[in-house]
Structures are given as structure tokens and as C-alpha cells.
């Protein structure tokens, strides 16, 4: 498992991936949870938590996912 990722699955070829992000509020702070799911196997591929939500954060998540 990578150090900065909450969850990373094994590397394999995937054809259909769904990306989503959610806001989780805890202790009066907002955290943005980004995750990717393999639609065909209903398997969680990658999950990361960020403290901000903007274009560079979204792009970095997609780049990490591309390497997998």
C-alpha cells in the first residue's frame, strides 16, 4: 500500500472505472474523500482523503489512478 493512499488494490487491467468524491465533516473541518471503483467487479480500487477540493487535487488523484 502506498503511504499517502488510504486504500490501493492490486494492479490489473480495468475497462470501466467510476470516480466520485464526497465531503465528510468532522471536528468542524471538511475532508474530501476521492475514490475509484471497478464497475464490472464492484471493487474499490483507490481511496484518498484531501483537505481541499480544487482542480489540481482532482488531477493528482486521476494521475495516481492512471499509474495503477
Secondary structure, DSSP 8 states (H G I E B T S, - for coil): --TT-SEE------S-EEEEEEEEEETTEEEEEEEEEETTTTEEEEEEEES--SHHHHHHHHHHHHH-
